[in-house]
Structure formats: structure tokens, C-alpha cells
């Protein structure tokens, strides 16, 4: 496991630094930096502040994923499925939390709401060609490789 220094700015006194749940956790938990409970109705999205800004090193991206317990048990997950925090973004990390359940859900101050995973990425350099190389699959799309 490689470690990388991530500079963090706490935007207020009660912001919480992301934490890892175990020694081998890939994602660091992000905390709701809110002053009072936030109600999220069924099929509603709320923007939940974290109270932090990050300086992600060049060549890395911060990917915001749901917390498995919150999404599977409560139906709360990032509205955009995976949030992307680019290395040149310096604003507050905000999670667009969507209620996929049929029940009203409540986010409480300092609750863990999502997780961030830092990963390297490759920037594509697009090259226009007349034809692409052939493969066995070809242009077979959704479901083309079967179920089993």
C-alpha cells in the first residue's frame, strides 16, 4: 500500500478530517459538516457539506463512493454514483446524497456520509482513425457476452 500526502484545509472549527475504518481500507470516510439534522425525502437529493477542501496531487483523482452500510441499508448514496474530485479543484468537498429508498432518511451532524478513494488516472490523447482493430466481441454491446 502506497501512501501519498494529501493537504487538507478545515473550513471551520467543527470539520472532521476523513478517517480510514481499518488499516487496509481503500476509502477514507467523509463526515457531514452540518449544524442540525438534514431530512432527505424519498427520491430527493441534498447537497451535504463536509467542511473540508483538499489539495489532491497531480496524477491522482479523488473518487467519492457510497458507504456500503448507508447505501445498502438506508438507500443513501451519491446522486452521481461516483463523484470526481479533480486535482485542480480547491473548493469544499460536497456530497450530493440521494435517497433511493421509499422512506424519509435523516443525516445527523458529523455522520459518515460517503468515502473518498484516491487513485491514479491516465489522461487519454484521442487519435482519430478510420478503423479500429478487430476483436472477437466486436461491437457487441449490453449483454452480448451472455449471463453465464
Protein Blocks (a to p, Z undefined) as FASTA:
>chain_A
ZZdddddddfbfkbccdddfbfklfbdcdddddfbdcdddehiacdddehiacdddehia
cdddddfklmmmnopacfklpacddfkbcbdcddddddfbfbdcdddehiafbdcddddd
ddddddddfbdcddfklmacehklojZZ
